[in-house]
Amino acid sequence: MSQTENPESTLPSSPREILEALVRIDSTSHTGNLDTIMLLQRIFASKGVTTHVFREEDGLDANLVAVFPAAGETAGDSTDRAAKDVLGEKYATGRGGVDRLDGDAHPAPARVQGAESRGILIAGHTDCVPVTGQNWSSDPFEPTERDGKLYGRGTADMKGYLATFTALADRFLAAELTEPVYLAATWDEETSCNGARELVKQLETLDIAPRIAYVGEPTMMDVITGHKSMNAFEADFRGIAAHSSLLPRGLNANRYAAEFTTWFHEEIIDRGVAEGPNDPAFLVPHITGGVNRFDGGNAINTVGAHAHLLFEYRALPSDDAIAIARRIQAKIAELDDEMKQAIPADPADPEQAKNVGASLTIRSLLYPLDCGTDGDAAQLARELGMTISPTKVTYGTESGIYEAAGMSAVVIGPGDIAQAHGANEYVDLEQIDKCEAFFLALLENLSAS
């Protein structure tokens, strides 16, 4: 490179170019999204857009907020700071469990106190799911076009949405906007949505309180106004190993894990299907869930000393997902007490006997979305010529977090959710064009006449 060449001149600029650059970055949740955030930051900086980057302590993850001020307002200077330094005592993220059941009420995300609800949030996540064990026809991290479709991990879920808006950043910045627009790019949506939880608090520190959030999961550019909650858990049952011929000296953890599995399916899922709320707007109109992984024991002739369960449920917005979680906590506590009462007087392993019991880890409690077809976000989208879908979706998104924080939120983005997470994920390039048309319609709507 010559001394006079500007390194920023090589940055991608069109929706297609930016999408391809984002796909080439492996931002699988466990590897972190920092490289993706740094690329977006560089692109915005080259266009003169103010950005705020909030880095996590793990050194892998960050949130980004890009600011497009209204006419007559200023965006201020860009910042790049540690999230913990910004939030202080409010900083509470991480890759572990999310236990929000302490106390009597279900605490909602922070709201900006005293700030006017104003502005449009274009929100998306930058992480993607692994490709491990999948049979791809081409390199998942090298975008490949075939038959008008762009293949690669994250093309549909959901880098195309972020790429399309980023390509239009200079036009939004130059416009005389009637209210501000913000682009938010978050970390770790695929496993915990902790990035979005932190983003709500980070927006508060910036005195930003958007009235509308458009979350760009793949919907074929239709507007989705409702989805279920997604609640994920781990449970551990610790017993005492013993030779199976000496059963009275052991304590079988699998037995108690199996008892919980049966209870969960019968009392939470089956009873919820039979007696709980029902909404025909959903493809599956009732609660769903299950113990989807059960690991326990180590040999056919050994009393199982440890069982580990992974389970989840997806509840309708009209269901009380937190009440269900409290019932699960109570059942685990009941089994914990039973296991401790069953410790033999002469255990085969006295050290294991000290740790007998059952415990629960809450991996994620993801809010449902239920904004309705007449909310501000849906109404504006309708004005922009978008179709409001009459159906609700069974998958979860960050939009429920933004709705709980006081925004009118909907889901709208390019691509088909059926392509997400699988091998040979793709986005039809016509969908990118439709996404661009949506943002340009929004730009025209917000531009002062």
C-alpha positions as CSV (number, residue, x, y, z in Angstrom):
1,M,0.0,0.0,0.0
2,S,1.4,3.4,-0.9
3,Q,1.8,6.1,1.7
4,T,-0.9,8.2,0.1
5,E,-3.5,5.4,-0.2
6,N,-6.4,5.6,2.2
7,P,-7.0,2.2,3.9
8,E,-10.6,3.1,4.4
9,S,-11.1,3.3,0.6
10,T,-11.1,-0.5,0.5
11,L,-14.1,-0.8,2.8
12,P,-17.2,-2.5,1.4
13,S,-19.9,0.0,0.6
14,S,-23.0,-1.7,-1.1
15,P,-25.4,-4.0,0.7
16,R,-24.0,-7.0,-1.1
17,E,-20.4,-6.0,-0.4
18,I,-21.0,-5.4,3.3
19,L,-23.0,-8.6,3.6
20,E,-20.2,-10.6,2.1
21,A,-17.6,-9.0,4.3
22,L,-19.8,-9.8,7.4
23,V,-20.3,-13.4,6.3
24,R,-16.5,-13.9,6.0
25,I,-16.2,-13.1,9.7
26,D,-16.9,-16.1,11.9
27,S,-19.0,-14.6,14.6
28,T,-20.3,-17.8,16.0
29,S,-21.6,-17.1,19.5
30,H,-18.8,-18.8,21.4
31,T,-16.1,-17.0,19.4
32,G,-17.5,-13.6,19.9
33,N,-18.6,-10.7,17.6
34,L,-15.8,-8.2,18.2
35,D,-14.4,-8.4,14.7
36,T,-17.8,-7.8,13.2
37,I,-18.4,-4.8,15.4
38,M,-15.0,-3.3,14.5
39,L,-15.8,-3.6,10.8
40,L,-19.1,-1.9,11.3
41,Q,-17.4,0.8,13.4
42,R,-14.9,1.4,10.6
43,I,-17.6,1.7,7.9
44,F,-19.6,4.1,10.0
45,A,-16.5,6.2,10.9
46,S,-15.6,6.4,7.2
47,K,-19.1,8.0,6.6
48,G,-18.8,10.4,9.5
49,V,-21.4,8.5,11.7
50,T,-21.1,8.8,15.4
51,T,-20.9,5.3,17.1
52,H,-20.7,4.0,20.6
53,V,-19.1,0.7,21.3
54,F,-19.6,-1.1,24.6
55,R,-17.0,-3.9,25.1
56,E,-17.6,-6.9,27.3
57,E,-15.1,-8.1,29.9
58,D,-14.6,-11.4,28.0
59,G,-12.7,-9.5,25.3
60,L,-14.8,-11.3,22.7
61,D,-18.1,-9.3,22.6
62,A,-19.4,-5.8,22.1
63,N,-22.5,-3.9,21.4
64,L,-22.6,-1.0,18.9
65,V,-24.9,2.0,18.6
66,A,-24.8,4.3,15.6
67,V,-26.5,7.6,15.9
68,F,-28.3,9.5,13.1
69,P,-29.6,12.7,14.7
70,A,-32.7,14.7,13.8
71,A,-32.4,18.0,12.0
72,G,-30.9,20.7,14.2
73,E,-29.5,18.1,16.6
74,T,-25.9,16.8,17.0
75,A,-24.8,13.3,17.6
76,G,-21.7,14.1,19.7
77,D,-18.4,12.3,19.6
78,S,-17.9,8.6,19.1
79,T,-16.9,6.5,22.1
80,D,-15.4,3.0,22.6
81,R,-15.5,1.9,26.2
82,A,-15.7,-1.1,28.5
83,A,-19.4,-1.9,29.2
84,K,-18.6,-2.4,32.9
85,D,-17.1,1.1,33.2
86,V,-20.2,2.6,31.6
87,L,-22.8,0.7,33.6
88,G,-21.1,0.3,36.9
89,E,-23.4,-1.6,39.3
90,K,-25.9,-2.1,36.5
91,Y,-23.3,-4.3,34.6
92,A,-24.4,-7.9,35.0
93,T,-23.8,-9.8,31.9
94,G,-21.9,-13.0,31.1
95,R,-22.3,-16.4,29.5
96,G,-23.7,-18.1,32.6
97,G,-27.3,-18.3,33.8
98,V,-29.7,-15.5,33.8
99,D,-31.6,-15.7,37.1
100,R,-34.2,-13.0,37.2
101,L,-36.6,-14.7,39.6
102,D,-35.5,-13.2,42.9
103,G,-38.2,-11.0,44.5
104,D,-41.9,-10.9,44.1
105,A,-42.1,-9.3,40.6
106,H,-40.8,-10.0,37.2
107,P,-38.3,-7.2,36.7
108,A,-38.5,-5.5,33.3
109,P,-35.5,-4.1,31.5
110,A,-34.5,-0.6,32.5
111,R,-36.3,2.3,30.9
112,V,-34.9,5.7,30.3
113,Q,-36.2,7.8,33.2
114,G,-37.5,11.3,32.2
115,A,-36.4,11.0,28.6
116,E,-38.8,11.6,25.8
117,S,-39.7,8.4,23.9
118,R,-38.5,9.4,20.4
119,G,-36.7,7.9,17.5
120,I,-36.5,4.6,15.5
121,L,-34.2,1.8,16.5
122,I,-32.9,-0.5,13.7
123,A,-31.9,-3.5,15.8
124,G,-30.0,-6.7,14.9
125,H,-27.6,-9.2,16.3
126,T,-24.2,-10.0,14.9
127,D,-23.6,-13.5,16.2
128,C,-24.5,-16.7,14.4
129,V,-24.9,-20.4,15.1
130,P,-22.2,-23.0,14.6
131,V,-21.7,-25.0,11.4
132,T,-20.3,-28.0,13.2
133,G,-21.6,-31.3,11.9
134,Q,-23.4,-29.6,9.0
135,N,-22.9,-30.7,5.4
136,W,-22.4,-27.5,3.4
137,S,-22.1,-27.4,-0.4
138,S,-19.7,-24.5,-0.2
139,D,-17.6,-22.8,2.5
140,P,-20.1,-21.4,5.0
141,F,-17.8,-18.4,5.7
142,E,-17.1,-17.6,2.0
143,P,-20.3,-16.1,0.5
144,T,-21.3,-17.9,-2.7
145,E,-24.0,-16.9,-5.2
146,R,-26.1,-19.6,-6.9
147,D,-29.3,-19.0,-8.8
148,G,-29.9,-15.5,-7.3
149,K,-29.3,-16.7,-3.8
150,L,-26.3,-15.8,-1.6
151,Y,-25.2,-18.7,0.5
152,G,-23.2,-18.4,3.8
153,R,-23.6,-18.5,7.5
154,G,-25.6,-15.5,8.7
155,T,-26.8,-14.4,5.3
156,A,-30.5,-14.8,6.4
157,D,-30.0,-14.7,10.2
158,M,-29.4,-11.8,10.1
159,K,-26.4,-10.1,8.6
160,G,-28.2,-9.0,5.5
161,Y,-30.4,-6.7,7.5
162,L,-27.5,-5.0,9.2
163,A,-25.5,-4.8,5.9
164,T,-28.4,-3.2,4.0
165,F,-28.9,-0.4,6.6
166,T,-25.2,0.2,7.0
167,A,-24.8,0.7,3.2
168,L,-27.4,3.5,3.5
169,A,-25.8,5.2,6.5
170,D,-24.5,8.2,4.6
171,R,-28.0,8.9,3.2
172,F,-29.6,8.8,6.7
173,L,-26.8,11.0,8.0
174,A,-27.3,13.6,5.3
175,A,-31.1,13.7,5.6
176,E,-33.1,16.3,7.5
177,L,-34.7,13.8,9.8
178,T,-37.8,14.7,11.8
179,E,-36.7,12.3,14.6
180,P,-33.4,10.4,15.2
181,V,-32.6,6.9,13.9
182,Y,-30.3,4.5,15.7
183,L,-28.6,1.3,14.5
184,A,-28.0,-1.2,17.2
185,A,-25.8,-4.3,16.7
186,T,-25.7,-6.8,19.6
187,W,-23.8,-9.8,20.8
188,D,-24.9,-13.4,21.8
189,E,-28.6,-13.4,20.7
190,E,-28.4,-17.0,19.7
191,T,-27.7,-18.3,23.2
192,S,-28.8,-15.8,25.8
193,C,-29.9,-12.4,24.4
194,N,-27.7,-10.9,27.1
195,G,-26.4,-8.4,24.5
196,A,-29.9,-6.9,24.0
197,R,-30.5,-6.8,27.8
198,E,-27.3,-4.8,28.2
199,L,-28.1,-2.6,25.2
200,V,-31.3,-1.4,26.9
201,K,-29.2,-0.2,29.8
202,Q,-26.5,1.2,27.5
203,L,-29.1,3.2,25.6
204,E,-30.2,4.7,29.0
205,T,-26.6,6.0,29.6
206,L,-26.8,7.7,26.2
207,D,-30.2,9.3,27.0
208,I,-31.7,7.4,24.1
209,A,-35.3,6.2,24.4
210,P,-36.6,5.0,21.0
211,R,-40.3,4.8,20.5
212,I,-40.1,2.1,17.8
213,A,-37.8,-0.9,17.3
214,Y,-37.5,-2.8,14.1
215,V,-35.8,-6.1,14.7
216,G,-34.4,-7.6,11.6
217,E,-34.8,-11.4,11.9
218,P,-35.8,-13.1,8.6
219,T,-39.5,-12.7,7.9
220,M,-39.5,-12.3,4.1
221,M,-40.0,-8.6,4.8
222,D,-43.4,-9.1,6.3
223,V,-44.1,-7.5,9.7
224,I,-44.4,-10.0,12.6
225,T,-46.2,-8.6,15.7
226,G,-46.0,-11.5,18.1
227,H,-43.9,-14.4,19.2
228,K,-43.6,-16.8,22.2
229,S,-41.3,-16.5,25.1
230,M,-38.2,-18.8,25.1
231,N,-37.1,-20.1,28.4
232,A,-34.0,-22.4,28.7
233,F,-32.7,-24.2,31.8
234,E,-30.1,-26.7,33.0
235,A,-30.7,-29.0,36.0
236,D,-28.1,-31.1,37.8
237,F,-28.8,-34.1,40.1
238,R,-25.9,-35.3,42.2
239,G,-26.1,-38.7,43.8
240,I,-23.6,-41.3,45.1
241,A,-21.9,-43.8,42.9
242,A,-21.7,-47.4,44.1
243,H,-21.5,-50.9,42.6
244,S,-25.0,-51.8,41.5
245,S,-24.9,-54.9,43.7
246,L,-24.5,-52.6,46.7
247,L,-27.5,-50.3,45.9
248,P,-28.3,-49.3,49.5
249,R,-24.9,-47.6,49.8
250,G,-25.5,-45.5,46.6
251,L,-28.0,-42.9,45.5
252,N,-29.1,-43.0,41.9
253,A,-29.2,-39.4,40.4
254,N,-30.9,-40.7,37.3
255,R,-34.0,-41.7,39.2
256,Y,-34.6,-38.2,40.5
257,A,-33.7,-36.7,37.1
258,A,-36.2,-39.1,35.5
259,E,-38.9,-38.1,38.1
260,F,-38.3,-34.4,37.2
261,T,-38.5,-35.2,33.5
262,T,-41.8,-36.9,33.8
263,W,-43.2,-34.2,36.1
264,F,-42.1,-31.4,33.6
265,H,-43.7,-33.1,30.6
266,E,-46.9,-34.0,32.4
267,E,-47.4,-30.9,34.6
268,I,-45.9,-28.1,32.6
269,I,-46.2,-29.1,29.0
270,D,-49.1,-31.6,28.7
271,R,-51.3,-29.8,31.3
272,G,-50.4,-26.5,29.6
273,V,-51.5,-27.8,26.2
274,A,-54.8,-29.2,27.7
275,E,-55.7,-26.3,30.1
276,G,-53.5,-23.3,29.2
277,P,-54.1,-20.5,26.8
278,N,-54.5,-21.1,23.1
279,D,-53.8,-18.7,20.2
280,P,-54.6,-19.8,16.7
281,A,-52.5,-17.1,15.2
282,F,-49.5,-19.3,16.1
283,L,-48.5,-22.2,13.9
284,V,-48.4,-24.2,17.1
285,P,-51.2,-22.5,19.1
286,H,-50.1,-23.6,22.7
287,I,-47.1,-23.9,24.9
288,T,-44.4,-26.3,23.8
289,G,-41.3,-27.6,25.5
290,G,-39.4,-30.6,26.7
291,V,-36.4,-32.1,28.4
292,N,-34.4,-32.3,25.2
293,R,-31.1,-33.7,26.5
294,F,-30.6,-36.1,29.4
295,D,-27.0,-37.2,30.3
296,G,-26.6,-39.5,33.3
297,G,-24.6,-42.4,34.7
298,N,-21.4,-44.0,33.4
299,A,-21.9,-47.8,33.4
300,I,-24.6,-50.5,33.5
301,N,-23.3,-51.9,36.8
302,T,-22.8,-48.6,38.6
303,V,-25.3,-46.5,40.5
304,G,-25.5,-43.2,38.6
305,A,-23.9,-40.4,40.5
306,H,-24.8,-37.5,38.2
307,A,-27.5,-36.5,35.8
308,H,-27.5,-33.3,33.7
309,L,-30.7,-32.1,31.9
310,L,-31.2,-29.4,29.3
311,F,-34.8,-28.3,28.9
312,E,-36.9,-25.4,27.6
313,Y,-40.4,-24.2,27.1
314,R,-41.9,-21.6,24.8
315,A,-45.0,-20.0,26.3
316,L,-47.6,-17.8,24.6
317,P,-47.6,-14.1,25.5
318,S,-50.9,-14.7,27.4
319,D,-49.2,-17.3,29.5
320,D,-47.3,-16.4,32.7
321,A,-43.8,-17.7,31.8
322,I,-42.3,-16.5,35.1
323,A,-44.9,-18.4,37.1
324,I,-44.0,-21.5,35.2
325,A,-40.3,-20.9,36.0
326,R,-41.2,-20.5,39.7
327,R,-43.0,-23.9,39.6
328,I,-39.9,-25.4,38.2
329,Q,-37.7,-23.9,40.9
330,A,-40.1,-25.3,43.5
331,K,-40.0,-28.8,42.0
332,I,-36.2,-28.8,41.9
333,A,-36.1,-27.6,45.6
334,E,-38.5,-30.5,46.5
335,L,-36.3,-33.1,44.8
336,D,-33.2,-31.6,46.4
337,D,-34.8,-32.1,49.8
338,E,-35.8,-35.7,48.9
339,M,-32.3,-36.6,47.7
340,K,-30.7,-35.2,50.8
341,Q,-33.2,-37.2,53.0
342,A,-32.3,-40.3,51.1
343,I,-28.5,-40.2,51.7
344,P,-27.6,-43.6,53.1
345,A,-26.1,-43.9,56.6
346,D,-23.1,-45.7,55.2
347,P,-22.5,-44.2,51.7
348,A,-20.1,-45.8,49.3
349,D,-18.5,-42.5,48.7
350,P,-18.6,-40.1,51.7
351,E,-17.3,-37.2,49.7
352,Q,-20.0,-37.5,47.1
353,A,-22.5,-37.7,49.9
354,K,-21.6,-34.2,50.9
355,N,-22.8,-32.8,47.5
356,V,-26.0,-34.8,47.1
357,G,-28.9,-32.8,45.8
358,A,-30.6,-31.1,42.8
359,S,-29.9,-27.6,41.4
360,L,-31.2,-25.4,38.7
361,T,-29.5,-22.9,36.3
362,I,-31.6,-20.5,34.3
363,R,-29.8,-20.1,31.0
364,S,-32.3,-17.6,29.5
365,L,-35.7,-16.1,30.1
366,L,-36.6,-14.4,26.9
367,Y,-39.6,-12.1,26.8
368,P,-42.5,-12.8,24.4
369,L,-43.6,-10.2,21.9
370,D,-47.2,-9.1,21.7
371,C,-47.4,-5.6,20.3
372,G,-50.5,-6.1,18.2
373,T,-51.2,-5.0,14.7
374,D,-52.2,-1.4,15.7
375,G,-49.0,-0.5,17.6
376,D,-46.8,2.4,16.5
377,A,-44.2,0.1,14.9
378,A,-46.8,-1.8,12.9
379,Q,-48.7,1.4,12.0
380,L,-45.5,3.1,10.6
381,A,-44.5,-0.1,8.7
382,R,-48.0,-0.1,7.2
383,E,-47.5,3.5,6.1
384,L,-44.2,2.4,4.5
385,G,-46.1,-0.1,2.4
386,M,-45.2,-3.2,4.4
387,T,-47.5,-6.2,4.9
388,I,-48.6,-6.9,8.5
389,S,-48.6,-10.6,8.9
390,P,-51.8,-12.1,10.6
391,T,-49.7,-14.9,12.0
392,K,-47.4,-15.0,15.0
393,V,-44.1,-17.0,15.1
394,T,-42.9,-19.7,17.4
395,Y,-39.3,-18.6,17.5
396,G,-38.0,-16.0,19.9
397,T,-36.2,-12.7,19.2
398,E,-34.7,-9.7,21.0
399,S,-37.9,-7.7,20.2
400,G,-39.6,-8.8,23.3
401,I,-36.8,-7.2,25.4
402,Y,-37.3,-3.9,23.6
403,E,-41.0,-4.1,24.0
404,A,-40.6,-4.7,27.7
405,A,-38.4,-1.6,27.8
406,G,-41.1,0.6,26.5
407,M,-40.7,0.5,22.8
408,S,-43.2,-0.5,20.2
409,A,-41.3,-3.4,18.6
410,V,-41.9,-5.7,15.6
411,V,-39.8,-8.2,13.7
412,I,-39.1,-7.5,10.0
413,G,-36.1,-8.6,7.9
414,P,-34.9,-10.1,4.7
415,G,-34.8,-13.9,4.1
416,D,-36.7,-16.9,5.3
417,I,-36.5,-18.2,8.9
418,A,-36.6,-21.7,7.4
419,Q,-33.0,-21.1,6.1
420,A,-31.7,-20.0,9.5
421,H,-29.3,-22.3,11.4
422,G,-29.2,-25.1,8.9
423,A,-26.6,-26.1,6.3
424,N,-26.5,-24.1,3.1
425,E,-28.2,-21.1,4.7
426,Y,-29.0,-18.4,2.1
427,V,-30.8,-15.2,1.4
428,D,-32.5,-14.5,-1.9
429,L,-30.9,-11.4,-3.2
430,E,-34.3,-10.0,-4.1
431,Q,-35.0,-9.9,-0.3
432,I,-32.0,-7.6,0.1
433,D,-33.5,-5.3,-2.5
434,K,-36.8,-5.4,-0.6
435,C,-35.0,-4.6,2.6
436,E,-33.3,-1.6,1.0
437,A,-36.6,-0.4,-0.3
438,F,-38.0,-0.6,3.2
439,F,-35.2,1.5,4.6
440,L,-35.5,4.0,1.8
441,A,-39.2,4.4,2.5
442,L,-38.4,4.9,6.1
443,L,-35.9,7.6,5.2
444,E,-38.4,9.4,3.0
445,N,-41.0,9.2,5.7
446,L,-38.7,10.7,8.3
447,S,-37.2,13.4,6.0
448,A,-38.5,16.9,6.5
449,S,-40.4,18.2,3.6
